[in-house]
Amino acid sequence: MARGNALVWLLAGMVAVGILAAVALGPLSGDSSSAKRGAHSTSTLAEAGTGPPAVRQATGAACDADRAALDAAEVAYLALHGSYASEDVLVSDRLIKSPSSLHDIQVTDGGSKYVIVAASGSSCP
């Protein structure tokens, strides 16, 4: 009887750990759109240079991460198709989830070059 009781307690403990893990990790598994919204909500302070240093640093980190994601998508598209592409094409090929609200991609020379620039109204440099 003690063996069956121990099994029940072990099972209850595993369920409790699973619930705690789901609660703790749930918010961390979302997409980066909330990070982009956060960058936009603090953009006025960051542009004016009057916000707290943490606000300016967080906005800079969101800009850097967005630029890195676009660069990685362009490199992947180049490996697959032999040229660079606009954001809309990167979205349709599922290399990025949605067009960036922080940066724009300008493709030149028939797809042989690209430049990532700050989107209008963006707080990114």
ABEGO torsion letter per residue (X at the ends): XAAAAAAAAAAAAAAAAAAAAAAAAAAAABBAAAAAAAAAAAAAAAAAGABBAAAAAAAAAAAAAAAAAAAAAAAAAAAAAGBBBBAAAAAAAGABABBBAABBBBBBGGGABBBBBBBBGBABX
